[in-house]
Amino acid sequence: MAELADDQLVQLAHFELEGSLLAGGGVPLPTRFEGRPVVGPESDPYPVPDEPPLPATGWRVVHDRTIAPYGVGGRPPRHVVLAAPSGEPGWWALLNLEEDRQRWCAHAMLERHQVRPSRAGRRRHLRLFWPDGEVSARAGAAAEQLATSLRVTLTNIGGDGWQCHEQEGAPVVVHLTDLVTGERLPARSGFAYAPLMNRPFTLAPGDSAHLDVVVLTARVEALPSGTYGLAGTWLAVDLAAEPARLRLG
């Protein structure tokens, strides 16, 4: 996607897209896409009998990317997301299509989603602070224990209230860095967290809230005593924390 101004982008679920993609009438729920059949698990089209039915029309592509490193016939497959108005004003249904050889496998997202401003727009008046410029913690602590020492605060510096939505229940991910080079120390390949560990909340102008933390640095319990840099990012709106130091001792 070409780079656009913040006010030209919107967010639907965790996808950012041009707002113009949601204009217009869309097309009927496809049984074929780009000349290939669309099927659900076990080859049943759209098997969601226990969920609200998918809209019959109004569908359009809002996300299209190549998935790596898996391949289909020697080339990476594609992941396409379609969206349609759900019938309830302001809410949208989403359908995932994943390329699978000569067909598309469809998986409906169970939740309905509202259109929101882009991440850049939503973080414009937010700041993420550590409680002090230097945080102290016990050397030898595991990542989960260290996370409890790293209280990070989200502050609304704007003139209007700010609403954290339920879909933004993501932690602040933290990497320890080398103070000399600024580079991140080796990290774990992944992490798990409760999807709604940060519950919905509202920040009035000037108000703050504490956010949960996940430490991604690998084997932090083996790090020697000393001082390290702290780099934190709130995944919900891709907001970086102000620089800080961590003293292990």
BAFI-3210 file (N, C-alpha, C; in Angstrom, 3 decimals, decimal comma, padded with zeros to 6 digits):
// residues 249
n [1|2|3|4|5|6|7|8|9|10|11|12|13|14|15|16|17|18|19|20|21|22|23|24|25|26|27|28|29|30|31|32|33|34|35|36|37|38|39|40|41|42|43|44|45|46|47|48|49|50|51|52|53|54|55|56|57|58|59|60|61|62|63|64|65|66|67|68|69|70|71|72|73|74|75|76|77|78|79|80|81|82|83|84|85|86|87|88|89|90|91|92|93|94|95|96|97|98|99|100|101|102|103|104|105|106|107|108|109|110|111|112|113|114|115|116|117|118|119|120|121|122|123|124|125|126|127|128|129|130|131|132|133|134|135|136|137|138|139|140|141|142|143|144|145|146|147|148|149|150|151|152|153|154|155|156|157|158|159|160|161|162|163|164|165|166|167|168|169|170|171|172|173|174|175|176|177|178|179|180|181|182|183|184|185|186|187|188|189|190|191|192|193|194|195|196|197|198|199|200|201|202|203|204|205|206|207|208|209|210|211|212|213|214|215|216|217|218|219|220|221|222|223|224|225|226|227|228|229|230|231|232|233|234|235|236|237|238|239|240|241|242|243|244|245|246|247|248|249]
n.u [000,842|000,527|002,124|000,098|-001,588|-002,310|-005,052|-006,262|-006,284|-007,862|-008,784|-009,725|-010,713|-007,605|-006,467|-005,106|-006,257|-007,166|-009,632|-011,395|-011,852|-013,999|-016,178|-019,013|-021,022|-020,121|-019,826|-021,693|-021,576|-018,842|-018,654|-016,734|-013,410|-011,293|-011,429|-011,220|-012,604|-014,249|-014,020|-014,953|-013,716|-013,425|-014,412|-016,918|-018,935|-018,534|-018,970|-020,637|-022,886|-023,732|-023,299|-023,926|-025,398|-023,446|-023,227|-025,160|-024,334|-022,277|-019,553|-016,019|-012,486|-010,202|-007,715|-004,702|-002,173|001,028|001,917|004,623|006,915|005,709|004,751|002,940|002,800|005,435|005,488|004,860|001,838|-001,263|-002,971|-006,088|-008,415|-011,818|-014,461|-017,706|-020,644|-022,345|-025,035|-025,878|-025,777|-022,678|-021,074|-018,977|-018,621|-016,096|-014,125|-011,776|-009,641|-007,595|-005,040|-004,968|-003,619|-005,537|-007,754|-009,606|-009,497|-011,932|-012,487|-014,554|-014,482|-015,527|-016,322|-017,878|-016,823|-015,936|-015,240|-012,329|-010,175|-006,848|-003,882|-001,790|-003,203|-004,691|-002,788|-001,755|-002,019|-001,067|001,193|003,828|005,196|007,902|008,008|010,183|013,281|015,193|014,890|014,814|015,616|015,669|018,567|018,726|016,076|013,279|011,686|008,905|008,772|010,348|008,768|006,770|008,020|008,257|006,552|004,573|003,311|000,489|-000,375|-002,711|-002,205|-003,671|-006,449|-008,906|-011,043|-009,923|-010,558|-009,944|-010,390|-012,004|-010,841|-008,243|-006,783|-003,888|-000,491|002,313|005,191|008,479|011,897|015,219|018,110|021,439|023,436|025,533|025,568|022,910|021,459|019,018|018,953|019,257|016,141|013,160|011,362|008,639|005,556|003,013|-000,138|-002,911|-005,658|-007,246|-005,913|-005,387|-007,980|-010,884|-010,856|-011,190|-009,501|-009,436|-008,567|-005,209|-005,194|-003,952|-003,001|-002,010|-000,270|-000,084|002,872|005,044|008,016|010,323|012,958|015,375|016,227|016,565|017,047|019,622|021,242|023,972|024,517|024,001|023,562|021,012|019,444|015,981|013,467|010,280|007,081|003,721|001,556|-001,045|-001,509|000,876|002,771|005,655|007,589|008,959|012,549|014,442|016,272|017,346|018,317|019,925|020,452]
n.v [-001,190|002,239|004,972|006,766|009,693|010,032|010,567|009,359|006,703|003,924|001,698|-001,666|-004,297|-005,770|-004,737|-002,249|000,121|001,803|004,222|004,596|002,088|001,015|002,228|002,318|-000,333|-003,022|-006,623|-009,730|-012,401|-014,388|-017,463|-018,263|-017,112|-015,092|-016,958|-019,446|-022,009|-021,208|-022,553|-023,962|-025,430|-028,987|-028,850|-027,657|-024,992|-021,955|-022,791|-021,957|-022,450|-021,994|-019,413|-015,829|-015,329|-014,901|-011,808|-011,435|-009,879|-007,049|-007,368|-006,788|-006,552|-006,009|-006,499|-007,908|-010,069|-011,705|-014,834|-015,972|-018,444|-020,446|-022,381|-022,642|-024,746|-024,070|-021,338|-018,542|-018,609|-016,698|-014,460|-013,287|-010,843|-010,279|-007,904|-006,911|-004,909|-005,609|-005,491|-004,418|-001,102|000,492|-001,682|-004,401|-007,444|-009,963|-011,986|-014,484|-015,538|-018,095|-019,088|-022,206|-024,315|-025,132|-023,792|-021,664|-021,412|-020,708|-018,822|-017,611|-014,679|-014,628|-012,486|-009,273|-006,122|-002,694|000,270|002,121|004,971|005,142|003,464|005,285|007,690|007,236|007,074|009,570|011,513|010,197|009,036|006,909|005,934|004,953|004,392|005,652|007,152|005,239|001,852|-000,601|-004,036|-007,480|-009,370|-012,432|-013,027|-014,553|-014,029|-013,620|-012,893|-010,596|-008,946|-008,122|-006,163|-004,089|-001,616|000,224|003,250|004,603|007,666|010,222|012,971|014,711|016,952|015,801|013,075|009,641|006,483|003,157|000,324|-002,889|-004,606|-003,851|-005,104|-005,654|-006,374|-004,366|-004,866|-005,732|-005,170|-005,794|-003,805|-003,235|-000,917|000,447|-000,018|000,158|-001,878|-004,510|-007,160|-010,753|-012,290|-014,044|-016,381|-016,178|-015,411|-015,730|-014,420|-013,249|-012,456|-010,261|-008,927|-006,301|-004,525|-002,869|000,701|004,166|007,206|010,295|013,701|014,184|012,029|008,794|005,324|002,079|-000,385|-003,838|-005,923|-007,719|-009,452|-009,880|-010,528|-013,073|-015,615|-013,980|-014,457|-015,337|-013,181|-011,065|-009,043|-005,536|-002,609|-001,994|-001,056|-000,134|-000,981|-000,454|-001,278|-000,559|-002,749|-002,394|000,143|000,555|002,073|003,553|003,429|005,975|006,369|004,366|002,992|-000,164|-001,505|-004,295|-006,169]
n.w [000,000|-000,852|000,842|003,026|004,331|007,858|008,296|006,197|006,607|008,200|010,878|011,010|012,874|013,398|011,160|009,051|006,729|003,651|004,014|001,930|000,865|002,137|001,161|-001,081|-002,618|-002,607|-003,202|-003,817|-001,326|-001,919|-003,715|-005,304|-005,875|-007,636|-009,703|-008,491|-006,341|-003,227|-000,090|003,102|006,226|005,920|003,394|003,336|002,434|004,112|006,998|009,490|011,300|013,938|014,487|014,000|010,810|007,824|006,025|003,040|000,956|-000,058|000,197|000,170|-000,667|001,913|002,837|001,754|001,473|001,140|002,504|004,343|005,617|004,152|001,293|-001,805|-004,363|-004,974|-004,586|-002,376|-000,399|-000,351|001,869|002,241|003,222|003,516|003,861|005,048|005,543|008,562|008,980|011,330|012,225|011,674|012,260|011,168|009,312|008,958|006,785|006,411|003,811|002,776|000,670|-000,905|-002,758|-005,439|-004,549|-002,228|001,224|003,562|006,500|008,824|010,808|014,110|015,706|015,350|013,991|014,596|012,714|013,234|013,997|012,546|013,871|014,195|014,342|016,671|018,650|018,846|020,909|023,119|025,636|026,726|029,688|031,821|035,369|036,548|035,474|035,729|036,392|038,922|039,490|040,546|039,924|038,111|038,059|036,459|033,235|033,576|036,262|036,236|034,694|036,429|037,850|036,157|035,837|033,721|032,424|030,838|029,463|028,835|027,012|025,597|024,776|024,853|025,935|025,929|024,593|025,373|023,559|023,743|021,906|021,937|023,843|024,569|025,573|026,812|025,096|025,960|025,456|026,484|026,121|024,804|026,411|025,217|022,390|021,791|020,698|020,648|023,046|022,512|021,671|022,786|020,713|020,654|022,430|024,947|025,964|027,924|025,917|026,635|028,637|029,307|030,200|028,724|028,990|029,956|029,397|030,790|029,862|030,727|032,465|033,653|033,174|034,279|032,417|031,422|031,161|028,997|028,893|026,384|026,038|025,799|028,173|030,502|033,145|033,262|032,847|033,690|036,650|036,340|034,228|031,911|028,820|028,335|026,165|025,167|023,755|023,157|021,848|020,957|019,759|018,597|020,086|021,252|024,248|026,394|026,556|028,895|031,740|033,009|036,030|037,052|039,920]
ca.u [000,000|001,288|002,048|-000,989|-001,695|-003,025|-006,500|-006,763|-006,277|-008,715|-008,463|-010,843|-010,045|-006,209|-006,003|-005,185|-006,625|-007,691|-011,043|-012,195|-012,181|-015,261|-017,258|-019,606|-021,937|-019,522|-020,298|-022,272|-020,684|-018,335|-018,418|-015,476|-012,603|-010,240|-011,561|-011,080|-013,696|-014,068|-014,591|-014,613|-013,180|-014,124|-014,975|-018,260|-018,840|-018,916|-019,637|-020,797|-024,312|-024,046|-022,945|-024,759|-025,106|-022,647|-024,033|-025,291|-023,687|-021,515|-018,178|-014,905|-011,164|-009,614|-006,351|-004,201|-000,728|001,667|002,337|005,911|007,684|005,030|004,592|001,951|003,297|006,704|005,388|004,164|000,394|-001,797|-004,010|-006,973|-009,515|-012,970|-015,320|-019,021|-021,481|-022,984|-026,467|-025,987|-025,068|-021,335|-020,354|-018,588|-018,236|-014,857|-013,936|-010,409|-009,425|-006,196|-004,780|-004,652|-003,523|-006,486|-008,957|-009,438|-010,124|-012,585|-012,685|-015,230|-014,197|-016,774|-016,709|-018,100|-015,851|-016,224|-014,157|-011,706|-009,038|-005,610|-003,060|-001,060|-004,150|-005,145|-001,709|-001,189|-001,989|-000,729|002,602|004,078|006,297|008,312|007,797|011,392|014,237|015,930|014,096|015,651|015,022|016,608|019,246|018,365|014,625|012,777|010,996|007,599|008,993|010,850|007,663|006,010|008,767|008,308|005,283|004,628|002,119|-000,054|-000,928|-003,395|-001,768|-004,534|-007,510|-010,144|-010,968|-009,436|-011,185|-009,266|-011,411|-011,776|-009,978|-006,883|-006,249|-002,561|000,487|003,511|006,289|009,709|013,200|016,393|019,056|022,815|023,531|026,557|025,189|021,480|020,823|018,268|019,527|018,497|014,766|012,386|010,718|007,216|005,054|001,571|-000,725|-004,375|-006,021|-007,867|-005,269|-005,677|-009,411|-011,271|-010,872|-011,229|-008,572|-009,766|-007,350|-004,263|-005,250|-003,001|-003,362|-000,905|-000,458|000,663|004,147|005,626|009,443|010,660|014,383|015,586|017,070|016,923|017,516|021,055|021,978|024,747|024,139|024,463|022,532|020,592|018,402|014,630|012,695|008,940|006,100|002,360|001,178|-002,389|-001,441|002,274|003,286|006,925|007,784|010,121|013,737|014,708|017,311|017,036|019,486|019,799|021,439]
ca.v [000,000|003,469|005,661|007,727|010,489|009,337|010,726|008,554|005,314|003,526|000,367|-002,594|-005,374|-005,336|-004,374|-000,850|000,173|003,065|004,355|004,524|000,704|000,664|002,923|001,549|-001,408|-004,342|-007,710|-010,838|-013,349|-015,188|-018,904|-018,373|-015,909|-015,127|-018,144|-020,693|-022,156|-020,835|-023,604|-023,921|-026,709|-030,181|-028,502|-027,101|-023,537|-021,083|-023,592|-021,223|-022,515|-021,559|-018,011|-014,988|-015,618|-013,916|-010,987|-011,985|-009,010|-005,941|-007,796|-006,177|-006,908|-004,961|-006,891|-008,911|-010,164|-013,000|-015,484|-016,668|-019,034|-021,584|-022,216|-023,399|-024,939|-023,380|-019,898|-018,284|-018,418|-015,386|-014,330|-012,202|-010,589|-009,586|-007,288|-006,477|-004,403|-006,747|-005,266|-003,532|000,116|000,739|-002,916|-005,118|-008,859|-010,219|-013,349|-014,786|-016,492|-018,502|-019,826|-023,616|-024,931|-024,675|-023,297|-020,750|-021,882|-019,579|-018,885|-016,390|-014,144|-014,730|-011,180|-008,151|-005,087|-001,320|001,024|003,064|005,679|004,372|003,418|006,554|008,690|006,947|007,266|010,917|012,245|009,266|008,844|005,713|006,280|004,136|005,197|006,447|007,014|003,995|000,863|-001,612|-005,366|-008,468|-010,214|-013,834|-013,193|-014,993|-012,976|-013,360|-012,159|-009,276|-008,152|-007,522|-004,999|-003,074|-000,902|001,248|004,085|005,245|008,965|010,992|014,363|015,502|017,715|015,031|011,736|008,587|005,212|001,909|-000,636|-004,276|-005,246|-003,374|-005,740|-006,187|-005,897|-003,664|-005,823|-005,087|-005,744|-005,196|-003,412|-002,930|000,523|001,034|-000,079|000,386|-003,023|-005,399|-008,457|-011,833|-012,373|-015,264|-016,427|-015,874|-015,277|-015,886|-013,543|-013,236|-011,465|-009,072|-008,682|-004,897|-004,389|-001,553|001,786|005,511|008,165|011,704|014,487|014,205|010,802|007,730|003,947|001,130|-001,454|-005,062|-006,006|-009,017|-009,306|-010,782|-010,877|-014,487|-016,018|-012,826|-014,930|-015,598|-011,941|-010,621|-007,759|-004,402|-001,692|-002,268|-000,182|-000,678|-000,561|-001,013|-000,847|-001,038|-003,297|-001,989|001,282|000,659|003,241|003,290|004,071|006,856|005,583|004,190|002,008|-001,213|-001,934|-005,621|-006,318]
ca.w [000,000|-000,862|002,120|003,066|005,549|008,919|008,215|005,093|007,031|009,308|011,389|011,116|013,619|013,511|009,822|008,671|005,316|003,158|004,324|000,704|000,550|002,779|000,468|-002,164|-002,266|-002,480|-004,062|-003,045|-000,658|-003,035|-003,682|-006,044|-005,770|-008,651|-010,535|-007,726|-005,371|-001,833|000,742|004,514|006,703|005,420|002,087|003,453|002,299|005,215|008,023|010,745|011,606|015,296|014,621|013,137|009,398|007,109|005,121|001,695|-000,017|000,520|000,462|-000,565|-000,141|002,751|003,206|000,815|001,634|000,947|003,740|004,262|004,527|003,549|-000,139|-002,551|-005,709|-005,165|-004,336|-001,106|-000,517|000,005|002,888|001,830|004,159|002,953|004,873|004,595|006,641|009,222|009,128|012,483|011,814|012,185|012,531|009,955|009,359|008,241|006,313|005,973|002,732|002,676|-000,570|-000,699|-004,081|-006,437|-003,897|-001,112|002,457|004,211|007,943|009,246|012,132|014,857|016,222|014,441|014,320|014,226|012,087|014,157|013,394|012,425|015,082|014,321|014,801|018,028|019,632|018,679|022,179|024,188|025,945|027,521|030,568|032,955|036,585|036,774|034,388|035,945|037,116|039,563|039,623|041,064|038,940|038,224|037,959|035,159|032,487|034,167|037,505|035,889|034,166|037,534|038,335|035,099|035,730|032,682|032,546|029,644|029,841|027,793|027,086|024,735|025,389|024,824|026,506|025,033|024,938|025,005|023,194|024,143|020,921|022,133|025,036|024,280|026,565|026,373|024,938|026,422|025,114|027,095|025,090|025,170|026,595|024,344|020,975|021,629|020,064|021,530|023,379|021,860|022,154|022,609|019,406|020,766|023,799|025,093|026,962|027,888|024,901|027,199|029,920|029,551|029,970|028,197|029,963|029,394|029,994|030,653|029,626|031,836|033,256|033,332|033,534|034,198|031,438|031,659|030,449|028,650|028,574|025,290|026,042|026,123|029,285|031,333|034,455|033,162|032,607|034,862|037,238|035,555|033,745|030,538|028,299|028,254|024,991|025,290|022,766|023,357|020,556|020,550|018,842|018,168|020,788|021,917|025,543|026,540|026,908|030,328|032,053|033,993|036,806|037,658|040,972]
c.u [000,877|001,101|000,998|-000,922|-002,541|-004,529|-007,097|-006,809|-007,261|-008,285|-009,749|-010,284|-008,589|-005,609|-006,153|-005,377|-007,085|-009,184|-011,933|-012,579|-013,541|-016,447|-017,826|-020,371|-021,330|-020,165|-020,936|-021,192|-020,169|-018,283|-017,187|-014,746|-011,428|-010,237|-011,443|-012,173|-013,279|-014,764|-014,182|-013,983|-014,054|-014,862|-016,418|-018,162|-019,374|-019,629|-019,718|-022,258|-024,675|-023,745|-023,915|-024,408|-024,270|-023,550|-024,044|-024,562|-022,923|-020,040|-017,181|-013,594|-010,625|-008,171|-005,918|-002,686|-000,258|002,133|003,657|006,138|006,974|004,783|003,507|002,455|004,567|006,642|004,610|002,671|-000,012|-002,853|-004,817|-008,085|-010,591|-013,805|-016,628|-019,780|-022,309|-024,499|-026,773|-025,171|-023,709|-020,501|-020,137|-018,277|-016,976|-014,728|-012,500|-010,432|-007,938|-006,029|-004,339|-004,737|-004,571|-007,790|-008,577|-010,171|-010,642|-012,765|-013,315|-014,754|-015,510|-017,259|-017,003|-017,232|-016,337|-014,999|-013,649|-010,619|-007,802|-004,843|-002,323|-001,977|-004,544|-004,041|-001,188|-001,049|-001,738|000,780|002,732|005,336|006,618|008,164|008,992|012,301|015,073|015,097|015,045|014,900|016,110|017,234|018,873|016,881|014,251|011,970|009,660|007,733|009,466|009,714|006,875|006,716|008,699|006,941|005,430|003,272|001,760|-000,746|-001,541|-003,003|-002,636|-005,626|-008,840|-009,939|-010,541|-009,982|-010,328|-010,348|-011,024|-010,801|-008,521|-006,263|-004,934|-001,573|001,506|004,622|007,603|010,923|014,268|017,405|020,446|022,956|024,521|026,073|023,723|020,734|020,102|019,051|018,689|017,139|014,196|011,665|009,238|006,823|003,555|001,077|-002,238|-004,819|-006,621|-007,244|-005,354|-007,140|-009,743|-011,304|-010,889|-010,239|-009,083|-008,479|-006,479|-004,245|-004,251|-003,571|-002,119|-001,254|000,387|001,866|004,488|007,071|009,820|012,137|014,560|016,524|017,508|017,450|019,017|021,878|022,746|024,200|024,730|023,292|022,284|019,589|017,062|013,940|011,332|008,005|004,730|001,809|-000,153|-002,369|-000,007|002,931|004,546|007,005|008,979|011,328|013,924|015,820|016,804|018,321|019,175|020,862|020,909]
c.v [001,241|004,196|006,750|008,534|009,738|009,399|009,989|007,071|005,110|002,125|-000,436|-003,890|-004,934|-004,979|-002,873|-000,775|001,559|003,121|004,227|003,100|000,296|001,389|002,018|000,342|-002,765|-005,358|-008,802|-011,717|-014,344|-016,687|-019,248|-017,043|-016,055|-016,462|-019,473|-020,787|-021,715|-021,883|-023,380|-025,229|-027,866|-029,888|-028,011|-025,588|-022,821|-021,823|-022,882|-021,256|-021,973|-020,087|-017,155|-015,232|-014,516|-013,100|-011,563|-011,142|-007,915|-006,247|-007,072|-006,563|-005,733|-005,275|-008,011|-008,953|-011,593|-013,533|-016,203|-017,359|-020,173|-021,320|-023,089|-023,523|-024,167|-021,888|-019,658|-018,117|-017,022|-015,514|-013,088|-012,070|-009,783|-009,019|-006,875|-005,899|-005,539|-006,646|-004,414|-002,287|000,264|-000,491|-003,700|-006,580|-009,045|-011,701|-013,504|-015,784|-016,807|-019,406|-021,248|-024,324|-024,349|-024,162|-022,279|-021,330|-020,669|-019,842|-017,565|-015,970|-014,073|-013,376|-010,222|-006,992|-003,720|-000,686|002,061|003,847|004,774|004,382|004,739|007,655|008,492|007,163|008,696|011,655|011,324|009,228|007,656|005,955|005,123|004,995|006,088|006,268|005,756|003,080|-000,173|-002,927|-006,330|-009,270|-011,668|-014,088|-013,641|-013,875|-012,616|-012,575|-010,742|-008,373|-007,472|-006,297|-003,829|-002,429|000,214|001,949|004,716|006,531|009,647|012,457|015,274|016,219|017,003|013,684|010,719|007,250|004,051|000,864|-002,039|-004,968|-004,808|-003,959|-006,421|-005,636|-004,952|-004,706|-005,093|-005,889|-005,028|-004,918|-003,196|-001,418|001,186|001,102|000,276|-000,788|-003,884|-006,668|-009,548|-012,042|-013,768|-015,204|-016,101|-015,749|-015,490|-014,925|-013,640|-012,147|-010,188|-008,726|-007,190|-004,667|-003,006|-000,503|003,115|006,390|009,569|012,483|014,553|012,947|009,767|006,383|003,083|000,015|-002,666|-005,158|-007,465|-008,781|-010,339|-011,163|-012,320|-014,629|-014,825|-013,267|-015,197|-014,326|-011,531|-009,307|-006,624|-003,559|-001,932|-001,203|-000,903|-000,107|-001,241|-000,444|-001,411|-001,454|-002,759|-000,861|001,531|001,905|002,872|004,062|005,018|006,011|005,509|003,160|001,014|-001,606|-003,276|-005,764|-007,167]
c.w [000,000|000,468|002,059|004,352|006,562|008,732|007,027|005,435|008,171|009,730|011,538|011,665|013,775|012,155|009,610|007,162|004,949|003,450|003,105|000,338|001,122|002,162|-000,627|-001,670|-002,066|-003,407|-003,205|-002,410|-001,691|-002,727|-004,507|-005,902|-006,715|-009,394|-009,816|-006,674|-003,965|-000,986|002,183|004,923|006,243|004,126|002,148|003,332|003,526|006,343|009,369|011,195|012,982|015,528|013,802|011,672|008,770|006,194|003,710|000,660|000,718|000,731|-000,424|000,112|000,657|003,134|002,268|000,955|001,385|002,291|003,502|005,599|003,812|002,076|-000,716|-003,977|-005,981|-004,950|-003,047|-001,326|-000,094|001,095|002,529|002,867|003,432|004,102|004,237|005,777|007,231|009,280|010,341|012,196|012,499|012,433|011,239|010,268|008,531|007,924|005,832|004,836|002,673|001,464|-000,259|-002,044|-005,022|-005,832|-002,830|000,096|003,236|005,698|008,372|010,626|012,901|015,352|015,076|014,917|013,851|013,574|013,082|013,429|013,359|013,737|015,294|014,828|016,250|019,065|019,665|020,009|023,367|024,390|026,889|028,346|031,514|034,203|036,912|035,570|034,502|036,845|037,693|039,679|040,067|039,927|039,179|038,126|036,554|034,519|033,125|035,474|037,225|035,418|035,276|038,102|037,365|034,913|034,697|032,646|031,206|030,070|028,634|027,954|026,222|025,508|025,427|025,504|025,467|025,521|024,449|024,763|023,649|023,198|021,055|023,399|024,771|025,296|025,948|026,277|025,187|025,968|025,933|025,992|025,676|025,268|025,646|022,907|020,746|021,023|021,099|021,816|022,710|022,516|021,994|021,274|019,471|022,217|023,776|026,158|026,848|026,927|025,468|028,542|030,288|029,197|029,401|029,306|029,223|030,145|029,725|030,363|030,869|032,671|032,758|033,750|033,408|033,210|031,813|030,719|030,167|028,234|027,530|025,244|026,520|027,325|030,148|032,694|034,455|032,957|033,858|035,408|036,411|035,113|032,264|030,103|028,273|027,022|025,064|024,243|023,125|022,006|020,054|019,530|018,379|018,764|021,552|023,233|025,497|026,984|028,428|030,482|033,089|034,688|037,460|038,726|042,120]
res [m|a|e|l|a|d|d|q|l|v|q|l|a|h|f|e|l|e|g|s|l|l|a|g|g|g|v|p|l|p|t|r|f|e|g|r|p|v|v|g|p|e|s|d|p|y|p|v|p|d|e|p|p|l|p|a|t|g|w|r|v|v|h|d|r|t|i|a|p|y|g|v|g|g|r|p|p|r|h|v|v|l|a|a|p|s|g|e|p|g|w|w|a|l|l|n|l|e|e|d|r|q|r|w|c|a|h|a|m|l|e|r|h|q|v|r|p|s|r|a|g|r|r|r|h|l|r|l|f|w|p|d|g|e|v|s|a|r|a|g|a|a|a|e|q|l|a|t|s|l|r|v|t|l|t|n|i|g|g|d|g|w|q|c|h|e|q|e|g|a|p|v|v|v|h|l|t|d|l|v|t|g|e|r|l|p|a|r|s|g|f|a|y|a|p|l|m|n|r|p|f|t|l|a|p|g|d|s|a|h|l|d|v|v|v|l|t|a|r|v|e|a|l|p|s|g|t|y|g|l|a|g|t|w|l|a|v|d|l|a|a|e|p|a|r|l|r|l|g]
***
